[in-house]
Amino acid sequence: MENIVTLLAQELGQKEEYVQNVVTLLDEGNTIPFIARYRKEQHGAMDDTALRTLEERLQYLRNLQKRREEVISSITEQGKMTEELAKAIQNAATLAEVEDLYRPYKQKRRTRASVAKEKGLEPLADILWAQEKDSPAPLTLAEDYVNPELGVETAEDALAGAKDIIAERVSDNADARKQLRAIFLRSGALKVTANTEEDTVYRLYYDFEGALSRLHGHQILAINRGEKEEILKVSAIVADTAMLPPLVRMFVIPGRPTSLAVREAVEDAYGRLIYPSLEREMRATLTASANEGAIHNFALNLRPLLMQPPVKGHVTLGYDPGYRNGCKLAVVDGTGKVLDTAVIYPTQPFNKVAEAKATLSRLIRKHGISHIAIGNGTASRESEKLVAELLREFPKVSYCIVNEAGASVYSASKLAAEEFPEYDVNLRSAVSIARRLQDPLAELVKIEPKAIGVGQYQHDMPQTQLEESLSGVVEDCVNAVGADVNTASAALLTYIAGLNKTTAKNIVAYREENGIFHKRSELKNVPKLGAKAFEQCAGFLRVPESADPLDRTGVHPESYKAAKTLLSHCGFSLADVGTEKISKLSDAITDETAVAEACGVGVPTLRDMVKELVKPGRDPRDELPPPLLRTDVMEISDLKPGMILTGTVRNVIDFGAFVDIGVHQDGLVHTSQIADRFIKHPSEVLSVGDVVKVMVLDVEEKRKRISLSIKQAKGKEG
């Protein structure tokens, strides 16, 4: 255990005591958001991302140690354990290294080597393997092992069997595999050819060869998908001249009578056993690395998407575009409650434009609509044009194109049916689109994270790994914002630290049966919400209706006494919490360390308390730039090279970012056009939801391709 903590501290650049504290906290059942927010003194204020990395590595290292113990136990039971082997296994830094060391002792299926051993040829293999100076010639040695009863008819048969045994030994050698694996990764390439002459999205890879060390994750995933669809034929290749010489040097002693026989066995081991195995390994390693990168990228994109600033307190119209089934409309009030619904048919095949405008005008006037959220799916272009024309009559109303990815998944879900049993699937989708503008986080938590659509090849990823990563991001975002215990949906509450689907539903059920919560401590009355769950969730749940101002803040109940001491020490009272008067609280603290000691807390907790007392229930999303609201529409035909436009980053990928500039076709800003300096990945500079200035570089209207530049837009502005 001490070794794991030391290793984690070195890897993460953290103090051992902090790492040990986090490990202990995790083992005690504490959640990452709780540890990140309310145990800062114990871990040196690591953020949730660092804590999740620590948790992930801790799990890997523990699994590694467990596997080491299993392997040592298995080899010991076979009576083949040596001090040197045990040390090598304990020092193995990866699961792959442990498996390499275990390989010779694994129970194997019947192989050519095992058949040769059954024929009594292992002693002959040992003699050849020794490569003694005065050894007789291999065939002379082999004559002593001819045994027709065991199926060894000739000396040649005996020699061939002995070589098979040597080949397997070479193949099972951990050092050889480690060395060749490194050479393959360094010198190998991925070769791709086409199984078809038809034009497909994979044409770029019809005759492709790329060094393994330089391939990008998006290339690997695209090639894998093309192979899966049987359009591409793929192999990992490496020159024999790079691999064979070092392998021969490891096992062959030149100039000995048996050297040639051993060399032939080594070459056989390479061609028949090692190369095919390493090729599979290389493909698996590339795919695992690409998957990890894609999942990391998805998580990076998901966080800013969830943390987009809400457009609170405005009556909003959700507009779900469509053709044959019409465009679905849903009006929701400032809290997301549905006020009205309608269906209009302005698009083909009906083209009832005047009627649609009349309906929209009526709804805007009747409900005082401020914003219209238009889904970006089918018929979005025509819908935006209609809305833009209409809004010339309503100058105070604006619209926003909302990414509707996953809206149809939600609207057809059991959750949506429970939430809106009176509406059909299509109208539920319109409600979801409206609420996505009002509070993206509260609405998007109802959808499976991978369905939100800000990644690459998410359906090709290892789903468990993807879900764990994305769920962690959602959990971090939800807890960073917190939730109103009296209005939050069960879907949102599920992501609050310490809660699960059952306790989240129980909170809603308790609320419906007993009325709203009037204080935080009432949460203890919720069925199945025990002391540990209360400790984890309480600080993240706000109770705006509570008579105790602290219940409306992110101050944890365990720190209420400290908060009251702080207020008293600085000349304030509970009644001052959240008022203009208390805005001077931080000025009253001249010595943070002394005040923290007086309150019985650490300095990080003191600082968090001050922020919460000054601005109870502060929403970190409010500090971000608001979404881009429009009043007019552009077409792709309106674009000209050199134009400077404002757009919203919709997706950040390995080779650039897609930006919505309001023409229903996102433009691509290639990595080279993002910044004036070199960047390894676009995520270093851009996040989903960023509002950016871009210059139009090129427009291919027929192919619907738009090339944009951020760095040139800055240059032109300057």
C-alpha positions in Angstrom: 0.0 0.0 0.0 2.8 2.4 0.9 4.5 1.7 -2.5 1.3 2.6 -4.3 0.9 5.9 -2.4 4.6 6.7 -3.1 4.2 5.9 -6.8 1.0 7.9 -7.1 2.6 10.9 -5.4 5.5 10.8 -7.8 3.2 10.4 -10.9 0.9 13.2 -9.9 3.5 15.5 -8.4 1.6 15.6 -5.1 2.7 15.3 -1.5 2.5 11.7 -0.2 0.5 12.8 2.8 -2.1 14.3 0.5 -2.3 11.2 -1.7 -2.6 9.0 1.4 -5.4 11.2 2.7 -7.3 10.9 -0.6 -6.9 7.1 -0.7 -8.2 6.9 2.9 -11.1 9.2 2.1 -12.0 7.1 -1.0 -11.8 3.9 0.9 -14.2 5.4 3.5 -16.8 5.8 0.8 -16.5 9.5 0.2 -17.3 10.8 -3.3 -15.0 12.9 -5.5 -17.1 16.1 -5.5 -17.4 15.9 -1.6 -13.6 15.4 -1.3 -12.8 18.1 -3.8 -15.1 20.7 -2.2 -15.2 19.9 1.6 -11.8 18.2 2.3 -9.4 20.7 0.7 -7.1 20.8 3.7 -6.5 17.1 3.5 -5.5 17.0 -0.2 -3.9 20.4 -0.9 -6.9 21.7 -2.9 -6.6 19.2 -5.8 -9.5 19.8 -8.3 -12.0 17.1 -9.3 -10.1 16.2 -12.5 -6.9 15.5 -10.5 -8.8 13.5 -7.9 -10.4 11.4 -10.6 -7.0 10.7 -12.2 -5.8 9.7 -8.8 -8.8 7.4 -8.3 -8.3 5.8 -11.7 -4.6 5.2 -11.2 -5.2 3.8 -7.7 -7.6 1.3 -9.2 -5.2 0.3 -11.9 -2.3 -0.1 -9.5 -4.4 -2.1 -7.1 -5.5 -4.4 -9.9 -1.8 -4.7 -11.0 -0.8 -5.7 -7.4 -3.7 -8.2 -7.3 -2.6 -9.7 -10.6 1.0 -9.9 -9.5 -0.1 -11.9 -6.4 -2.2 -14.2 -8.5 0.6 -14.9 -10.9 3.2 -15.5 -8.1 0.7 -17.9 -6.5 0.1 -19.8 -9.7 3.8 -20.2 -10.5 4.6 -21.1 -6.9 1.9 -23.9 -7.0 3.6 -25.2 -10.1 6.9 -25.5 -8.1 8.7 -23.2 -10.7 9.1 -20.0 -8.7 12.5 -18.5 -8.3 13.7 -15.5 -6.3 14.7 -13.7 -9.5 11.3 -14.4 -11.2 9.4 -13.2 -8.1 11.4 -10.0 -8.0 10.8 -9.4 -11.7 7.0 -9.9 -11.3 6.9 -7.5 -8.3 8.9 -4.9 -10.2 6.7 -5.2 -13.3 5.2 -1.7 -13.9 2.3 -2.7 -16.2 -0.2 -5.5 -16.5 1.4 -6.4 -19.9 4.8 -6.9 -18.3 3.2 -9.2 -15.7 1.5 -11.2 -18.4 4.8 -11.5 -20.4 6.5 -13.0 -17.3 3.6 -15.3 -16.7 3.4 -16.5 -20.3 5.8 -19.5 -20.1 3.9 -20.8 -17.0 0.3 -20.3 -18.4 -1.8 -23.3 -19.1 -1.6 -23.5 -22.9 -3.8 -25.2 -25.4 -2.1 -28.0 -27.4 0.8 -26.5 -29.4 3.5 -27.9 -31.6 5.9 -27.5 -28.7 3.7 -29.4 -26.2 3.3 -32.2 -28.8 7.1 -32.3 -29.1 7.4 -32.5 -25.3 5.0 -35.4 -25.2 7.3 -37.2 -27.6 10.2 -36.8 -25.2 12.1 -34.2 -27.2 12.6 -31.6 -24.5 16.1 -33.0 -23.4 17.2 -32.6 -27.1 15.9 -29.0 -27.1 17.9 -28.3 -23.9 21.1 -29.6 -25.5 20.6 -27.6 -28.7 19.6 -24.5 -26.6 22.9 -24.7 -24.6 25.0 -24.3 -27.8 28.1 -25.9 -26.3 31.4 -25.5 -28.1 32.1 -29.2 -28.4 28.5 -30.3 -29.1 28.0 -32.9 -31.8 26.0 -31.8 -34.9 22.3 -31.4 -34.4 21.2 -34.4 -36.6 23.8 -36.6 -34.8 22.2 -35.5 -31.4 18.7 -36.1 -32.8 19.4 -39.7 -33.7 19.3 -40.7 -30.0 15.6 -39.4 -29.8 14.2 -41.4 -32.7 11.2 -43.3 -31.3 8.6 -44.6 -33.8 6.3 -45.6 -30.9 6.0 -42.0 -29.9 5.7 -40.8 -33.5 9.4 -39.7 -34.0 10.2 -41.6 -37.2 13.5 -40.0 -38.1 16.3 -37.8 -36.7 14.9 -35.0 -38.9 11.5 -35.4 -37.0 13.3 -35.2 -33.7 15.2 -32.1 -34.7 12.0 -30.4 -36.0 10.2 -31.1 -32.7 13.1 -29.8 -30.6 13.1 -26.6 -32.7 9.4 -26.2 -32.0 10.2 -26.3 -28.2 12.9 -23.7 -28.6 10.7 -21.5 -30.8 8.0 -21.5 -28.0 10.7 -20.6 -25.4 11.8 -17.7 -27.5 8.2 -16.5 -28.0 7.5 -16.8 -24.3 10.6 -14.8 -23.3 9.5 -11.6 -21.5 12.6 -9.6 -22.3 12.5 -10.5 -26.0 8.8 -9.4 -26.2 9.5 -6.2 -24.4 12.4 -5.3 -26.7 10.5 -6.2 -29.9 7.4 -4.4 -28.7 9.4 -1.2 -28.3 11.0 -1.6 -31.8 7.6 -2.3 -33.4 6.1 0.8 -31.9 9.1 2.9 -32.9 9.7 1.5 -36.4 6.4 -0.1 -37.5 3.7 1.3 -39.7 0.0 0.8 -40.3 -0.7 -0.3 -43.9 -4.2 0.2 -45.3 -5.6 -0.8 -48.7 -9.1 -0.8 -50.1 -11.5 -3.7 -50.6 -13.5 -1.7 -53.1 -13.1 0.9 -55.9 -16.3 2.7 -54.9 -16.0 6.2 -53.6 -16.7 6.2 -49.8 -15.8 8.4 -46.8 -12.8 6.3 -46.4 -11.2 7.1 -49.7 -8.4 9.0 -47.9 -7.2 5.6 -46.6 -7.5 3.5 -49.8 -3.7 3.4 -50.2 -2.3 4.6 -46.9 0.7 3.9 -44.8 1.5 5.8 -41.6 4.2 5.3 -38.9 2.7 3.9 -35.8 4.4 6.5 -33.7 2.9 9.4 -35.6 -0.7 8.2 -36.2 -3.5 10.4 -34.8 -6.3 9.0 -32.8 -9.0 10.1 -35.3 -7.1 8.3 -38.1 -6.9 5.1 -36.1 -10.6 5.2 -35.3 -11.6 6.0 -38.8 -9.5 3.2 -40.2 -10.9 0.7 -37.6 -14.5 1.7 -38.6 -13.6 1.2 -42.3 -12.2 -2.2 -41.5 -15.3 -3.1 -39.5 -17.5 -2.1 -42.5 -15.2 -4.3 -44.7 -14.2 -1.4 -46.9 -10.6 -1.3 -45.7 -8.0 -4.0 -45.2 -5.5 -3.2 -42.4 -2.3 -4.6 -41.1 0.5 -3.4 -38.8 3.8 -4.0 -40.5 7.5 -3.7 -39.5 10.7 -4.6 -41.4 12.2 -8.0 -40.5 15.6 -6.3 -40.6 14.5 -4.1 -37.6 13.2 -7.0 -35.6 15.1 -10.2 -36.4 18.7 -9.2 -35.8 18.2 -8.1 -32.1 16.1 -11.3 -31.5 18.9 -13.5 -33.0 21.5 -11.7 -30.9 19.6 -12.4 -27.7 19.5 -16.2 -28.2 22.1 -17.4 -30.7 25.8 -17.9 -29.9 27.6 -17.6 -33.2 30.0 -20.3 -34.4 28.7 -23.2 -32.3 27.7 -26.6 -33.9 24.1 -26.1 -32.9 23.9 -22.3 -33.6 22.2 -22.7 -37.0 19.5 -25.0 -35.6 18.8 -22.5 -32.8 18.8 -19.6 -35.3 16.2 -21.4 -37.4 14.1 -21.9 -34.3 14.4 -18.2 -33.5 13.4 -17.2 -37.0 10.4 -19.6 -36.8 9.4 -18.2 -33.4 9.5 -14.7 -34.9 7.5 -15.5 -38.1 5.0 -18.0 -36.7 4.5 -16.9 -33.1 5.9 -13.5 -32.1 5.1 -11.3 -35.2 1.4 -12.2 -35.4 1.0 -11.8 -31.7 2.8 -8.4 -31.7 0.8 -7.2 -34.7 -2.4 -7.9 -32.8 -0.9 -6.2 -29.7 0.1 -3.1 -31.8 -3.5 -2.8 -33.2 -4.9 -3.2 -29.7 -2.5 -0.7 -28.3 -3.2 1.9 -31.0 -7.0 1.4 -30.6 -6.8 1.6 -26.8 -4.7 4.8 -27.1 -7.1 6.3 -29.7 -10.1 5.3 -27.5 -8.5 6.9 -24.5 -7.8 10.1 -26.4 -11.4 10.2 -27.9 -13.0 9.6 -24.5 -10.7 12.3 -22.9 -11.7 14.7 -25.8 -15.4 13.9 -25.4 -15.1 14.6 -21.6 -13.3 17.9 -22.4 -16.2 18.9 -24.8 -18.9 17.8 -22.5 -17.9 19.9 -19.5 -18.2 23.3 -21.2 -21.4 22.2 -22.9 -23.0 21.3 -19.6 -21.7 24.5 -18.0 -23.1 26.8 -20.7 -24.6 29.8 -19.0 -28.4 29.4 -18.5 -30.8 32.0 -19.9 -32.9 32.2 -16.8 -36.2 33.8 -16.0 -37.5 34.3 -19.5 -40.5 32.8 -21.2 -39.1 30.7 -24.0 -40.5 29.0 -27.0 -39.0 25.6 -27.9 -39.2 25.0 -31.7 -38.6 21.4 -32.9 -38.4 21.7 -36.8 -39.7 19.0 -39.1 -41.3 18.3 -42.5 -44.1 15.8 -42.9 -45.0 15.8 -39.2 -44.8 19.5 -38.9 -42.8 21.8 -36.5 -43.6 21.2 -32.8 -43.8 24.2 -30.5 -43.8 24.4 -26.7 -43.9 27.5 -24.6 -42.3 27.3 -21.1 -42.2 29.9 -18.4 -39.1 31.1 -16.6 -39.0 28.0 -14.4 -39.4 25.5 -17.3 -43.1 24.9 -16.7 -45.1 24.2 -19.9 -47.6 27.0 -20.7 -48.8 26.1 -24.2 -48.1 23.8 -27.2 -48.9 23.9 -30.9 -47.9 22.3 -34.2 -47.3 24.3 -37.4 -46.7 23.2 -41.0 -44.6 25.9 -42.7 -42.3 23.4 -44.5 -42.8 20.9 -47.3 -45.1 19.3 -48.3 -47.7 21.6 -46.6 -46.0 25.1 -46.9 -48.5 26.8 -44.7 -46.2 29.7 -44.0 -48.8 32.4 -43.3 -50.7 30.2 -40.9 -47.5 29.3 -39.1 -46.5 32.9 -38.7 -50.0 33.7 -37.3 -49.6 30.9 -34.7 -46.2 32.1 -33.7 -47.3 35.7 -33.4 -50.2 34.7 -31.2 -48.0 32.7 -28.9 -45.4 35.5 -28.6 -48.1 38.1 -27.7 -50.1 35.8 -25.4 -47.2 34.6 -23.3 -44.7 37.5 -23.6 -42.0 35.2 -25.2 -38.5 36.6 -25.0 -36.5 33.9 -26.7 -37.1 31.2 -29.3 -34.9 28.1 -29.1 -34.7 26.3 -32.5 -33.5 22.8 -32.7 -30.6 22.3 -35.3 -32.0 19.1 -36.9 -34.1 18.4 -39.9 -35.8 21.5 -41.4 -33.8 23.8 -39.1 -32.7 26.0 -42.0 -36.3 26.7 -43.2 -37.4 27.2 -39.6 -34.7 29.7 -38.8 -35.6 31.7 -41.9 -39.3 31.8 -40.9 -38.5 32.9 -37.4 -36.0 35.6 -38.5 -38.6 37.0 -40.9 -41.3 37.0 -38.2 -39.0 38.7 -35.6 -38.8 41.9 -37.7 -42.3 42.5 -36.2 -41.0 41.7 -32.7 -37.7 43.5 -32.2 -37.4 42.6 -28.5 -37.5 38.8 -29.3 -34.4 36.9 -30.3 -33.7 33.3 -31.2 -30.9 30.8 -30.7 -30.0 27.6 -32.5 -29.8 24.9 -29.9 -28.0 21.6 -30.4 -30.8 19.0 -30.2 -28.5 16.0 -30.1 -30.2 13.4 -27.8 -33.5 15.3 -27.7 -35.3 12.5 -29.5 -33.6 9.9 -27.2 -35.0 11.8 -24.2 -38.4 12.4 -25.6 -39.0 8.7 -26.3 -37.6 7.7 -22.9 -39.4 6.4 -19.8 -38.2 9.5 -17.9 -39.9 11.8 -20.4 -43.1 9.8 -20.4 -43.2 10.1 -16.6 -42.5 13.8 -16.7 -44.9 14.7 -19.6 -47.5 11.9 -19.8 -50.0 14.2 -21.4 -47.8 15.1 -24.4 -46.7 13.0 -27.4 -43.1 12.3 -28.1 -42.7 15.2 -30.6 -44.0 17.8 -28.2 -41.7 16.5 -25.4 -38.8 17.2 -27.7 -39.9 20.8 -28.2 -40.1 21.2 -24.4 -36.6 19.8 -24.0 -35.2 22.2 -26.7 -36.7 25.2 -24.8 -35.3 24.1 -21.5 -31.9 23.5 -23.0 -31.6 27.2 -23.6 -33.0 28.1 -20.2 -30.8 25.7 -18.2 -28.6 23.4 -20.3 -27.3 21.4 -17.3 -30.7 20.6 -15.8 -32.0 19.4 -19.1 -29.0 17.5 -20.5 -28.6 15.4 -17.4 -31.8 13.6 -18.5 -29.9 12.3 -21.6 -27.3 9.6 -21.7 -24.1 11.6 -21.9 -22.8 9.8 -25.0 -26.0 10.8 -26.9 -25.2 14.5 -26.5 -23.0 14.5 -29.6 -19.8 16.4 -28.8 -17.3 13.6 -29.5 -15.8 11.4 -32.2 -16.8 7.8 -32.9 -18.5 7.5 -29.5 -20.4 4.4 -30.6 -17.1 2.7 -31.3 -15.7 3.3 -27.8 -15.5 0.8 -25.0 -18.9 1.7 -23.6 -18.2 1.1 -19.9 -15.1 3.2 -20.0 -16.9 6.0 -21.9 -19.9 6.0 -19.6 -17.7 6.1 -16.5 -15.7 9.0 -17.8 -18.7 11.0 -19.0 -20.7 10.3 -15.9 -17.8 11.7 -13.8 -17.9 14.9 -15.9 -21.7 15.2 -15.4 -21.3 14.6 -11.7 -18.6 17.2 -11.3 -20.6 19.8 -13.2 -23.9 19.2 -11.3 -22.1 19.4 -8.0 -20.2 22.5 -9.0 -23.5 24.3 -9.6 -25.5 22.6 -6.9 -29.2 22.0 -6.9 -32.4 23.5 -5.4 -33.7 20.5 -3.4 -37.3 21.8 -3.9 -37.3 22.1 -7.7 -34.6 19.7 -9.0 -35.7 16.7 -11.0 -34.8 13.2 -10.0 -32.5 13.0 -13.0 -30.5 16.0 -11.7 -30.5 14.8 -8.1 -29.1 11.4 -9.2 -25.8 13.1 -10.0 -25.5 14.9 -6.6 -22.7 13.5 -4.5 -23.9 10.6 -2.3 -27.2 10.1 -4.0 -28.3 7.4 -6.5 -31.4 6.8 -8.6 -33.3 5.4 -5.6 -32.5 8.2 -3.1 -33.0 10.9 -5.8 -36.5 9.5 -6.5 -37.2 9.3 -2.8 -36.4 13.0 -2.4 -38.9 13.9 -5.1 -41.5 11.5 -3.7 -41.0 12.9 -0.1 -41.3 16.4 -1.6 -44.6 15.5 -3.3 -46.0 13.8 -0.3 -44.9 16.2 2.5 -44.5 19.5 0.6 -41.3 21.4 0.1 -38.2 21.1 2.3 -37.9 23.9 4.9 -34.5 23.0 6.1 -31.5 20.8 5.1 -31.8 18.5 8.1 -35.2 17.3 6.8 -33.2 15.3 4.2 -32.4 12.9 7.0 -36.1 11.9 7.0 -36.0 10.7 3.3 -36.2 6.9 3.1 -32.8 5.2 2.5 -30.9 8.4 2.8 -28.5 7.5 5.6 -26.0 9.5 7.6 -23.2 8.9 5.0 -25.3 9.9 2.1 -26.5 13.1 4.0 -22.8 14.0 4.7 -22.0 13.7 1.0 -25.0 15.5 -0.5 -26.0 18.1 2.0 -23.6 20.8 1.0 -24.6 20.6 -2.7 -28.4 20.8 -2.0 -29.8 24.3 -1.5 -33.0 25.0 0.4 -34.1 28.5 -0.7 -37.2 28.4 1.5 -35.3 27.7 4.7 -35.4 30.1 7.6 -31.7 29.4 8.2 -29.7 31.5 5.6 -26.9 28.9 5.7 -29.2 26.3 4.2 -29.4 28.4 1.1 -25.6 28.4 0.7 -22.9 25.9 -0.2 -21.6 25.9 3.3 -21.7 22.3 4.6 -23.8 21.7 7.7 -20.6 20.4 9.5 -19.3 24.0 9.1 -22.3 25.9 10.3 -20.7 26.5 13.7 -17.6 27.7 12.0 -19.6 30.0 9.7 -21.4 31.5 12.7 -18.1 32.1 14.5 -16.7 33.7 11.4 -19.7 36.1 11.1 -19.6 37.0 14.8 -15.8 37.4 14.7 -16.1 39.9 11.8 -19.1 41.8 13.2 -21.9 40.3 11.2 -25.0 38.2 11.8 -26.8 35.4 10.0 -29.4 38.0 8.8 -26.6 39.7 6.9 -25.9 36.6 4.7 -26.4 37.5 1.0 -27.1 41.2 1.7 -25.1 44.2 0.4 -23.7 44.7 3.9 -21.8 41.4 4.0 -20.0 42.2 0.7 -17.3 43.7 3.0 -16.8 40.4 4.8 -13.4 39.6 3.1 -12.2 43.1 4.0 -12.8 42.4 7.7 -10.4 39.4 7.6 -6.9 40.8 8.0 -5.2 37.5 9.0 -6.7 34.5 7.2 -4.7 31.9 9.2 -5.7 33.4 12.6 -9.4 33.7 11.6 -9.4 30.1 10.2 -7.9 28.9 13.5 -10.5 30.8 15.5 -13.2 29.2 13.4 -11.7 25.7 13.7 -11.2 25.2 9.9 -8.4 25.5 7.4 -7.8 28.5 5.2 -9.3 26.9 2.0 -12.5 26.2 3.8 -12.5 29.7 5.3 -12.2 31.2 1.8 -15.1 29.0 0.4 -17.3 30.0 3.4 -16.6 33.7 2.7 -17.6 33.3 -1.0 -20.8 31.5 -0.1 -21.8 33.9 2.7 -21.3 36.9 0.4 -23.2 35.3 -2.6 -25.3 32.4 -1.4 -25.9 29.7 -4.0 -23.6 31.4 -6.5 -23.7 29.8 -9.9 -20.2 29.5 -11.6 -21.9 29.5 -15.0 -22.9 33.1 -14.6 -19.3 34.1 -14.9 -19.1 32.7 -18.5 -20.1 34.5 -21.7 -23.8 34.0 -22.5 -25.0 32.0 -25.6 -25.2 33.9 -28.9 -28.8 35.1 -29.5 -29.6 36.1 -33.1 -32.3 38.2 -34.8 -31.5 37.6 -38.5 -30.3 34.7 -40.6 -27.6 34.1 -43.2 -27.2 31.5 -46.0 -24.0 29.8 -47.0 -24.3 31.6 -50.3 -23.9 34.9 -48.4 -20.5 33.9 -47.2 -17.4 35.4 -48.9 -13.7 34.9 -48.1 -12.4 37.6 -45.8 -15.7 38.1 -43.9 -15.4 38.4 -40.1 -18.2 36.7 -38.2 -19.1 35.7 -34.7 -19.8 32.1 -34.0 -20.2 29.4 -31.3 -17.8 26.5 -31.0 -20.0 23.3 -31.3 -17.3 20.6 -31.2 -13.6 20.4 -30.6 -11.8 17.4 -32.3 -8.3 16.2 -32.8 -7.7 18.3 -36.0 -9.6 21.4 -35.2 -13.0 22.8 -34.1 -16.4 23.2 -35.7 -18.0 26.6 -35.3 -21.6 27.5 -35.9 -21.7 30.9 -37.7 -25.4 30.9 -38.3 -25.6 29.3 -41.8 -26.7 25.8 -40.8 -23.4 24.3 -41.8 -20.7 24.5 -39.2 -17.4 25.7 -40.5 -14.1 24.0 -39.7 -11.2 25.9 -38.0 -8.2 23.7 -38.6 -5.7 23.4 -35.8 -3.2 25.5 -37.8 -5.8 28.3 -37.9 -6.6 28.5 -34.2 -3.7 30.3 -32.6 -0.5 32.2 -33.6 1.6 29.8 -31.5 2.0 26.0 -31.9 -0.6 23.9 -30.1 -0.7 20.2 -29.7 -4.5 20.0 -29.5 -7.3 22.5 -30.1 -8.7 21.9 -26.6 -5.7 23.9 -25.3 -7.3 27.0 -26.6 -11.0 26.3 -27.3 -14.0 24.8 -25.5 -17.5 23.9 -26.6 -19.7 26.9 -26.2 -17.0 29.5 -26.7 -18.1 32.5 -28.7 -15.3 33.4 -31.1 -14.6 35.8 -34.0 -13.7 33.9 -37.2 -12.6 34.9 -40.7 -14.0 33.0 -43.7 -11.2 31.5 -45.7 -13.0 29.4 -48.2 -16.5 28.2 -49.1 -17.4 25.2 -51.1 -21.1 25.6 -51.4 -21.9 22.4 -53.3 -19.9 20.2 -50.8 -21.2 22.3 -47.9 -17.6 23.0 -46.7 -16.6 26.2 -44.9 -13.0 26.9 -43.9 -12.5 29.4 -41.1 -9.7 31.0 -39.2 -9.6 32.4 -35.7 -6.0 33.7 -35.8 -6.5 35.6 -39.0 -9.7 37.1 -37.7 -7.7 38.4 -34.7 -5.0 39.7 -37.1 -7.6 41.6 -39.2 -9.2 43.1 -36.1 -5.8 44.2 -34.9 
